[in-house]
Amino acid sequence: MAKLAVISEPALASGFALAGVEVYAAATPAEAKRVLLALMDEPDMGVIAIPAGYLSALDEATRRRVSGSTKPVVVAVPSGVPTEVGERRSRQIAEMIRRAIGFRITFRGG
């Protein structure tokens, strides 16, 4: 069975841990990159969730590796900050799904 891991900002790590998720706290984008690359090399890793800010801070070569990876799938999760004005939560979720599976979806009323 494939594993799920979350790379999280330290302030949110305990919440993921309480939910039973394998969580790795990373205080900086550089630390998150180190953890991400190690997790991507694990053969039984299926999905890695990482804060969108850490993902966007990756260097170009690492971003190419992440975007080309089908196992594990790397998905960006919104950070703990509120969404921008006018941006709906459904758009964020649809974008995460598009990145994970390669298809764009739409939600009714969105």
Z-matrix of the N, CA and C atoms (Angstrom, degrees):
N
C 1 1.450
C 2 1.529 1 108.63
N 3 1.304 2 116.48 1 136.11
C 4 1.458 3 122.11 2 -179.93
C 5 1.529 4 110.48 3 -74.22
N 6 1.318 5 114.98 4 146.29
C 7 1.460 6 120.78 5 -178.84
C 8 1.520 7 111.30 6 -96.92
N 9 1.336 8 114.67 7 156.65
C 10 1.459 9 123.70 8 173.61
C 11 1.515 10 107.50 9 -114.32
N 12 1.313 11 116.79 10 131.96
C 13 1.460 12 121.34 11 175.62
C 14 1.521 13 108.73 12 -130.91
N 15 1.323 14 115.05 13 148.54
C 16 1.461 15 121.47 14 177.92
C 17 1.521 16 107.95 15 -122.41
N 18 1.315 17 115.05 16 128.42
C 19 1.462 18 121.22 17 169.17
C 20 1.517 19 104.30 18 -97.15
N 21 1.314 20 116.47 19 125.11
C 22 1.456 21 120.03 20 -170.39
C 23 1.513 22 111.73 21 -132.20
N 24 1.321 23 114.54 22 155.39
C 25 1.455 24 119.35 23 167.12
C 26 1.524 25 107.26 24 -64.88
N 27 1.336 26 118.87 25 144.92
C 28 1.469 27 120.90 26 -176.21
C 29 1.529 28 114.09 27 -52.87
N 30 1.324 29 118.19 28 -37.03
C 31 1.467 30 120.91 29 -177.09
C 32 1.530 31 112.77 30 -65.26
N 33 1.320 32 117.73 31 -24.63
C 34 1.465 33 121.25 32 -177.47
C 35 1.525 34 113.06 33 -103.31
N 36 1.318 35 117.69 34 -7.96
C 37 1.465 36 121.48 35 -173.22
C 38 1.521 37 113.04 36 -60.41
N 39 1.323 38 118.05 37 -42.00
C 40 1.465 39 119.33 38 -177.12
C 41 1.529 40 111.61 39 -65.21
N 42 1.311 41 117.85 40 -31.81
C 43 1.465 42 120.61 41 177.04
C 44 1.519 43 111.35 42 -63.91
N 45 1.319 44 117.31 43 -43.55
C 46 1.468 45 120.47 44 176.74
C 47 1.515 46 110.56 45 -65.36
N 48 1.331 47 116.72 46 -40.75
C 49 1.466 48 120.66 47 179.78
C 50 1.527 49 110.75 48 -62.89
N 51 1.332 50 117.44 49 -40.39
C 52 1.465 51 120.82 50 178.14
C 53 1.525 52 111.80 51 -63.57
N 54 1.323 53 115.94 52 -27.68
C 55 1.465 54 120.41 53 178.11
C 56 1.527 55 111.83 54 -80.65
N 57 1.335 56 116.27 55 -3.03
C 58 1.457 57 120.28 56 177.74
C 59 1.513 58 114.85 57 87.88
N 60 1.311 59 117.11 58 13.92
C 61 1.452 60 121.75 59 -179.08
C 62 1.527 61 109.28 60 -89.75
N 63 1.318 62 116.74 61 144.18
C 64 1.452 63 121.89 62 173.47
C 65 1.529 64 106.83 63 -71.12
N 66 1.328 65 116.97 64 113.69
C 67 1.462 66 120.51 65 -171.97
C 68 1.524 67 110.43 66 -123.33
N 69 1.323 68 114.48 67 143.02
C 70 1.458 69 122.82 68 177.48
C 71 1.525 70 107.18 69 -126.10
N 72 1.329 71 116.80 70 116.89
C 73 1.465 72 120.99 71 179.39
C 74 1.529 73 108.75 72 -81.02
N 75 1.313 74 115.79 73 133.81
C 76 1.461 75 121.91 74 178.01
C 77 1.521 76 107.86 75 -133.14
N 78 1.322 77 116.12 76 121.29
C 79 1.460 78 120.78 77 -176.61
C 80 1.524 79 113.02 78 -83.49
N 81 1.335 80 117.19 79 -19.24
C 82 1.466 81 120.63 80 -177.04
C 83 1.532 82 109.66 81 -135.81
N 84 1.327 83 117.14 82 159.68
C 85 1.462 84 119.11 83 175.02
C 86 1.534 85 112.70 84 -59.95
N 87 1.315 86 117.85 85 -34.81
C 88 1.466 87 120.66 86 179.55
C 89 1.530 88 110.88 87 -65.46
N 90 1.320 89 116.35 88 -40.79
C 91 1.459 90 120.49 89 177.45
C 92 1.527 91 110.59 90 -66.64
N 93 1.325 92 116.67 91 -39.89
C 94 1.464 93 121.22 92 178.02
C 95 1.528 94 110.53 93 -62.71
N 96 1.313 95 117.53 94 -39.89
C 97 1.468 96 121.57 95 178.45
C 98 1.522 97 110.43 96 -62.29
N 99 1.321 98 117.09 97 -44.52
C 100 1.463 99 121.44 98 -179.78
C 101 1.530 100 110.27 99 -60.13
N 102 1.326 101 116.84 100 -45.96
C 103 1.465 102 121.46 101 179.84
C 104 1.529 103 110.08 102 -66.27
N 105 1.317 104 117.22 103 -43.79
C 106 1.466 105 122.10 104 -179.74
C 107 1.523 106 111.21 105 -57.43
N 108 1.319 107 116.99 106 -49.02
C 109 1.464 108 120.09 107 -178.23
C 110 1.528 109 111.31 108 -64.00
N 111 1.320 110 117.19 109 -37.58
C 112 1.470 111 120.26 110 177.45
C 113 1.527 112 110.51 111 -65.34
N 114 1.322 113 117.21 112 -43.30
C 115 1.463 114 120.98 113 179.82
C 116 1.526 115 111.87 114 -66.33
N 117 1.332 116 117.09 115 -36.50
C 118 1.460 117 120.26 116 179.97
C 119 1.526 118 111.88 117 -64.56
N 120 1.324 119 117.44 118 -23.35
C 121 1.459 120 121.51 119 179.92
C 122 1.530 121 112.92 120 -86.15
N 123 1.325 122 117.68 121 -7.28
C 124 1.467 123 120.41 122 178.43
C 125 1.526 124 109.16 123 -77.44
N 126 1.328 125 117.60 124 126.10
C 127 1.471 126 120.24 125 -174.60
C 128 1.529 127 115.37 126 -66.20
N 129 1.333 128 117.89 127 -25.21
C 130 1.466 129 119.09 128 -177.82
C 131 1.523 130 113.65 129 -99.73
N 132 1.324 131 116.86 130 10.57
C 133 1.466 132 121.03 131 179.45
C 134 1.528 133 108.86 132 -79.78
N 135 1.340 134 116.52 133 128.21
C 136 1.462 135 120.88 134 -179.09
C 137 1.512 136 113.89 135 -105.84
N 138 1.347 137 116.90 136 -44.56
C 139 1.461 138 121.63 137 -177.93
C 140 1.521 139 108.50 138 -138.45
N 141 1.318 140 115.07 139 134.94
C 142 1.464 141 121.88 140 174.59
C 143 1.518 142 107.31 141 -123.16
N 144 1.316 143 116.35 142 122.14
C 145 1.462 144 121.48 143 175.94
C 146 1.523 145 108.00 144 -101.67
N 147 1.320 146 115.89 145 137.24
C 148 1.465 147 121.60 146 -176.69
C 149 1.530 148 108.18 147 -142.19
N 150 1.324 149 118.32 148 142.81
C 151 1.465 150 119.44 149 178.39
C 152 1.530 151 111.58 150 -57.40
N 153 1.313 152 115.48 151 140.29
C 154 1.468 153 121.03 152 -177.60
C 155 1.522 154 112.08 153 -56.57
N 156 1.314 155 117.62 154 -37.21
C 157 1.460 156 120.37 155 179.29
C 158 1.511 157 112.95 156 -63.90
N 159 1.326 158 116.84 157 -39.47
C 160 1.468 159 120.58 158 177.31
C 161 1.517 160 110.51 159 -68.67
N 162 1.324 161 116.54 160 -38.95
C 163 1.460 162 120.24 161 -179.87
C 164 1.526 163 110.95 162 -65.26
N 165 1.317 164 116.79 163 -42.05
C 166 1.469 165 119.24 164 -179.40
C 167 1.526 166 112.54 165 -71.24
N 168 1.332 167 117.66 166 -18.17
C 169 1.465 168 121.16 167 179.27
C 170 1.530 169 112.94 168 -84.81
N 171 1.336 170 117.63 169 -4.69
C 172 1.462 171 120.29 170 -179.18
C 173 1.520 172 111.20 171 -67.81
N 174 1.316 173 116.00 172 150.98
C 175 1.464 174 120.23 173 175.83
C 176 1.534 175 108.89 174 -70.57
N 177 1.316 176 115.81 175 164.18
C 178 1.465 177 121.79 176 -173.62
C 179 1.533 178 112.66 177 -58.99
N 180 1.323 179 118.23 178 -43.38
C 181 1.466 180 120.93 179 -178.68
C 182 1.526 181 111.24 180 -63.06
N 183 1.314 182 117.05 181 -41.55
C 184 1.466 183 120.52 182 179.49
C 185 1.522 184 110.10 183 -69.18
N 186 1.331 185 117.38 184 -38.98
C 187 1.470 186 120.19 185 177.34
C 188 1.522 187 111.26 186 -61.80
N 189 1.335 188 117.25 187 -39.42
C 190 1.467 189 120.45 188 177.84
C 191 1.526 190 110.37 189 -63.75
N 192 1.334 191 116.58 190 -42.59
C 193 1.467 192 120.01 191 179.11
C 194 1.528 193 110.39 192 -62.43
N 195 1.329 194 116.34 193 -43.84
C 196 1.459 195 121.16 194 -179.43
C 197 1.525 196 110.83 195 -64.70
N 198 1.321 197 117.61 196 -46.88
C 199 1.469 198 119.96 197 -176.87
C 200 1.524 199 112.10 198 -69.14
N 201 1.317 200 118.16 199 -24.92
C 202 1.455 201 121.09 200 178.62
C 203 1.512 202 114.05 201 -89.67
N 204 1.312 203 117.32 202 -4.52
C 205 1.460 204 121.18 203 -176.96
C 206 1.520 205 111.56 204 -80.20
N 207 1.334 206 116.25 205 129.07
C 208 1.457 207 120.70 206 174.30
C 209 1.522 208 111.54 207 -105.02
N 210 1.310 209 117.23 208 -20.03
C 211 1.461 210 122.52 209 173.42
C 212 1.505 211 107.47 210 -150.21
N 213 1.283 212 117.08 211 109.02
C 214 1.454 213 127.59 212 3.68
C 215 1.533 214 111.85 213 -80.31
N 216 1.314 215 114.67 214 159.71
C 217 1.456 216 121.41 215 172.08
C 218 1.522 217 106.41 216 -87.57
N 219 1.314 218 115.94 217 131.84
C 220 1.465 219 121.44 218 178.52
C 221 1.518 220 107.57 219 -107.86
N 222 1.340 221 116.01 220 122.85
C 223 1.455 222 120.78 221 -179.29
C 224 1.519 223 110.03 222 -120.48
N 225 1.308 224 115.29 223 141.63
C 226 1.461 225 121.33 224 176.96
C 227 1.517 226 109.00 225 -87.52
N 228 1.310 227 115.94 226 135.80
C 229 1.464 228 120.61 227 174.75
C 230 1.520 229 107.89 228 -114.17
N 231 1.310 230 116.50 229 143.61
C 232 1.464 231 118.71 230 178.59
C 233 1.524 232 109.85 231 -60.91
N 234 1.313 233 115.69 232 145.48
C 235 1.459 234 118.99 233 176.38
C 236 1.515 235 108.80 234 -72.91
N 237 1.305 236 116.96 235 179.36
C 238 1.448 237 120.95 236 -177.22
C 239 1.510 238 114.90 237 -75.04
N 240 1.335 239 117.34 238 7.86
C 241 1.460 240 120.14 239 -178.65
C 242 1.526 241 109.96 240 -89.95
N 243 1.331 242 118.05 241 151.83
C 244 1.465 243 120.37 242 178.84
C 245 1.526 244 111.55 243 -61.53
N 246 1.329 245 115.83 244 154.56
C 247 1.456 246 119.90 245 178.29
C 248 1.515 247 110.20 246 -70.05
N 249 1.325 248 115.69 247 159.39
C 250 1.459 249 121.10 248 -179.83
C 251 1.523 250 110.05 249 -68.22
N 252 1.317 251 115.76 250 157.88
C 253 1.455 252 120.73 251 179.27
C 254 1.522 253 109.10 252 -57.50
N 255 1.317 254 116.09 253 133.15
C 256 1.458 255 121.26 254 177.56
C 257 1.516 256 114.44 255 84.29
N 258 1.317 257 117.94 256 -13.50
C 259 1.461 258 119.24 257 179.96
C 260 1.521 259 109.09 258 -89.53
N 261 1.303 260 116.29 259 125.90
C 262 1.456 261 120.84 260 -177.24
C 263 1.515 262 109.49 261 -93.98
N 264 1.312 263 115.01 262 148.58
C 265 1.463 264 121.54 263 179.90
C 266 1.526 265 110.37 264 -57.15
N 267 1.328 266 118.02 265 -35.97
C 268 1.464 267 120.10 266 -179.05
C 269 1.522 268 111.50 267 -62.60
N 270 1.316 269 117.74 268 -33.89
C 271 1.474 270 120.26 269 177.37
C 272 1.521 271 110.60 270 -65.90
N 273 1.332 272 116.86 271 -40.68
C 274 1.466 273 120.16 272 178.01
C 275 1.526 274 110.44 273 -62.43
N 276 1.319 275 116.54 274 -45.31
C 277 1.459 276 120.55 275 -179.56
C 278 1.525 277 110.36 276 -64.44
N 279 1.334 278 117.49 277 -43.42
C 280 1.461 279 121.20 278 178.91
C 281 1.523 280 111.04 279 -61.00
N 282 1.312 281 118.18 280 -38.56
C 283 1.460 282 121.32 281 178.98
C 284 1.524 283 111.10 282 -68.09
N 285 1.328 284 117.37 283 -39.83
C 286 1.470 285 120.13 284 176.81
C 287 1.525 286 110.38 285 -61.84
N 288 1.327 287 116.94 286 -42.38
C 289 1.462 288 120.76 287 179.58
C 290 1.522 289 110.08 288 -66.00
N 291 1.330 290 117.39 289 -42.74
C 292 1.462 291 120.24 290 179.33
C 293 1.515 292 110.89 291 -58.84
N 294 1.335 293 116.65 292 -43.96
C 295 1.462 294 120.07 293 179.24
C 296 1.526 295 111.83 294 -65.86
N 297 1.332 296 116.64 295 -35.30
C 298 1.460 297 120.38 296 -176.87
C 299 1.529 298 112.64 297 -76.13
N 300 1.359 299 117.36 298 -41.27
C 301 1.458 300 119.09 299 -174.03
C 302 1.518 301 114.31 300 -115.93
N 303 1.316 302 117.17 301 -8.55
C 304 1.458 303 119.62 302 176.74
C 305 1.517 304 115.99 303 86.86
N 306 1.326 305 117.93 304 8.64
C 307 1.455 306 121.13 305 179.40
C 308 1.513 307 110.04 306 -123.35
N 309 1.318 308 115.78 307 141.15
C 310 1.466 309 120.73 308 176.36
C 311 1.522 310 108.04 309 -91.43
N 312 1.319 311 116.18 310 131.55
C 313 1.458 312 121.11 311 177.51
C 314 1.520 313 108.44 312 -119.66
N 315 1.318 314 115.16 313 162.43
C 316 1.462 315 119.80 314 174.58
C 317 1.518 316 108.28 315 -128.84
N 318 1.311 317 114.44 316 153.72
C 319 1.457 318 121.39 317 179.02
C 320 1.513 319 108.11 318 -108.62
N 321 1.314 320 117.14 319 144.82
C 322 1.451 321 120.11 320 175.71
C 323 1.510 322 110.09 321 -60.66
N 324 1.308 323 116.29 322 139.54
C 325 1.461 324 120.82 323 179.15
C 326 1.514 325 113.43 324 75.78
N 327 1.330 326 117.96 325 6.93
C 328 1.458 327 120.26 326 -177.62
C 329 1.444 328 109.25 327 -125.04
